[in-house]
Amino acid sequence: MPAHTESPTGTLTLQTISMPADTNPFGDIFGGWVMAQMDIAGAIHANEVAKGRVTTVAVGSMSFIRPVPVGAIISCYTSTRRIGNTSIRVWVEVWIKDFLTQKISLVTEGEYIYVALDEQGHKRPVRLGNG
Ligand SMILES: CC(C)(COP(=O)(O)OP(=O)(O)OC[C@H]1O[C@@H](n2cnc3c(N)ncnc32)[C@H](O)[C@@H]1OP(=O)(O)O)[C@@H](O)C(=O)NCCC(=O)NCCS
C-alpha cells in the first residue's frame, strides 16, 4: 500500500459531490456510498486498460482515513497496480476539497480488482482488447 502522500496518486477519473441523502445516522457520509464511487472510478480505469467490458472480482485493502462531510467535492484518482492475465488491479484514492480553504485531503484509499470479459460475459485475457 502506498504511503499517504500530500498529493493524489494517479489520474483524476471521477468527481462528484457528497449529498445529504448519502449520510449515515450520525451525519457523515456512509462508507458504502464512498466505496461505490471508488468502484465506479476503478471500473472506468480498468475499462480503459482492458479496452472492453470488465467486472469487479474483489476489493483488496481498504482504509477509511477521515470522515467525509456533506457537500464535499469528491475526487477519485486511479492508477494501475498490476495487469495479470485476465485481471487488473487498480489503486483508488478519494480526496476531498474544502469549499472555503480549497485544501485537499485524502479520505479513503483501496485496491479494486477487475476481470476483463468478452461479449458473452466470460473472462478473457486483458491484453486481447474487446472480445
Ligand atoms: C469475475 C469472474 C468472471 C471470474 O471468473 P473465475 O472463473 O472465478 O476467474 P478466476 O478464478 O480464474 O480469476 C480470474 C482472475 O481474477 C483474479 N481473482 C479472482 N478472485 C480474486 C480475488 N478474490 N482477489 C484477487 N484476485 C482475484 C484471479 O487471480 C485471476 O487473475 P489473472 O487471470 O490475472 O491471474 C467471476 O468470478 C464472476 O462472474 N464474478 C462475479 C462478478 C460480479 O458480478 N461483480 C459485481 C459484483 S456486484
PDBQT file of the ligand as one rigid body, heavy atoms in Angstrom, charges set to zero:
ROOT
HETATM    1  C1  LIG A 201     -15.160 -12.359 -12.425  1.00  0.00    +0.000 C 
HETATM    2  C2  LIG A 201     -15.412 -13.811 -12.802  1.00  0.00    +0.000 C 
HETATM    3  C3  LIG A 201     -15.888 -13.894 -14.275  1.00  0.00    +0.000 C 
HETATM    4  C4  LIG A 201     -14.081 -14.565 -12.684  1.00  0.00    +0.000 C 
HETATM    5  O1  LIG A 201     -14.297 -15.873 -13.020  1.00  0.00    +0.000 OA
HETATM    6  P1  LIG A 201     -13.439 -17.039 -12.312  1.00  0.00    +0.000 P 
HETATM    7  O2  LIG A 201     -13.584 -18.286 -13.106  1.00  0.00    +0.000 OA
HETATM    8  O3  LIG A 201     -13.830 -17.065 -10.879  1.00  0.00    +0.000 OA
HETATM    9  O4  LIG A 201     -11.962 -16.475 -12.510  1.00  0.00    +0.000 OA
HETATM   10  P2  LIG A 201     -10.595 -16.906 -11.869  1.00  0.00    +0.000 P 
HETATM   11  O5  LIG A 201     -10.688 -17.591 -10.557  1.00  0.00    +0.000 OA
HETATM   12  O6  LIG A 201      -9.821 -17.599 -12.951  1.00  0.00    +0.000 OA
HETATM   13  O7  LIG A 201      -9.948 -15.457 -11.629  1.00  0.00    +0.000 OA
HETATM   14  C5  LIG A 201      -9.781 -14.548 -12.719  1.00  0.00    +0.000 C 
HETATM   15  C6  LIG A 201      -8.741 -13.530 -12.317  1.00  0.00    +0.000 C 
HETATM   16  O8  LIG A 201      -9.216 -12.811 -11.188  1.00  0.00    +0.000 OA
HETATM   17  C7  LIG A 201      -8.307 -12.973 -10.092  1.00  0.00    +0.000 C 
HETATM   18  N1  LIG A 201      -9.081 -13.112  -8.868  1.00  0.00    +0.000 N 
HETATM   19  C8  LIG A 201     -10.158 -13.886  -8.674  1.00  0.00    +0.000 A 
HETATM   20  N2  LIG A 201     -10.602 -13.769  -7.411  1.00  0.00    +0.000 NA
HETATM   21  C9  LIG A 201      -9.771 -12.885  -6.809  1.00  0.00    +0.000 A 
HETATM   22  C10 LIG A 201      -9.697 -12.351  -5.502  1.00  0.00    +0.000 A 
HETATM   23  N3  LIG A 201     -10.580 -12.693  -4.547  1.00  0.00    +0.000 N 
HETATM   24  N4  LIG A 201      -8.718 -11.473  -5.240  1.00  0.00    +0.000 NA
HETATM   25  C11 LIG A 201      -7.824 -11.108  -6.172  1.00  0.00    +0.000 A 
HETATM   26  N5  LIG A 201      -7.846 -11.582  -7.443  1.00  0.00    +0.000 NA
HETATM   27  C12 LIG A 201      -8.803 -12.465  -7.744  1.00  0.00    +0.000 A 
HETATM   28  C13 LIG A 201      -7.523 -14.239 -10.397  1.00  0.00    +0.000 C 
HETATM   29  O9  LIG A 201      -6.256 -14.227  -9.760  1.00  0.00    +0.000 OA
HETATM   30  C14 LIG A 201      -7.418 -14.152 -11.900  1.00  0.00    +0.000 C 
HETATM   31  O10 LIG A 201      -6.390 -13.229 -12.268  1.00  0.00    +0.000 OA
HETATM   32  P3  LIG A 201      -5.365 -13.481 -13.502  1.00  0.00    +0.000 P 
HETATM   33  O11 LIG A 201      -6.124 -14.097 -14.640  1.00  0.00    +0.000 OA
HETATM   34  O12 LIG A 201      -4.873 -12.118 -13.869  1.00  0.00    +0.000 OA
HETATM   35  O13 LIG A 201      -4.300 -14.377 -12.989  1.00  0.00    +0.000 OA
HETATM   36  C15 LIG A 201     -16.482 -14.492 -11.876  1.00  0.00    +0.000 C 
HETATM   37  O14 LIG A 201     -15.889 -14.713 -10.606  1.00  0.00    +0.000 OA
HETATM   38  C16 LIG A 201     -17.700 -13.621 -11.715  1.00  0.00    +0.000 C 
HETATM   39  O15 LIG A 201     -18.518 -13.512 -12.638  1.00  0.00    +0.000 OA
HETATM   40  N6  LIG A 201     -17.863 -12.977 -10.525  1.00  0.00    +0.000 N 
HETATM   41  C17 LIG A 201     -18.967 -12.053 -10.293  1.00  0.00    +0.000 C 
HETATM   42  C18 LIG A 201     -18.531 -10.633 -10.723  1.00  0.00    +0.000 C 
HETATM   43  C19 LIG A 201     -19.603  -9.611 -10.379  1.00  0.00    +0.000 C 
HETATM   44  O16 LIG A 201     -20.779  -9.863 -10.533  1.00  0.00    +0.000 OA
HETATM   45  N7  LIG A 201     -19.136  -8.450  -9.917  1.00  0.00    +0.000 N 
HETATM   46  C20 LIG A 201     -20.017  -7.413  -9.476  1.00  0.00    +0.000 C 
HETATM   47  C21 LIG A 201     -20.297  -7.613  -8.022  1.00  0.00    +0.000 C 
HETATM   48  S1  LIG A 201     -21.824  -6.872  -7.560  1.00  0.00    +0.000 SA
ENDROOT
TORSDOF 0
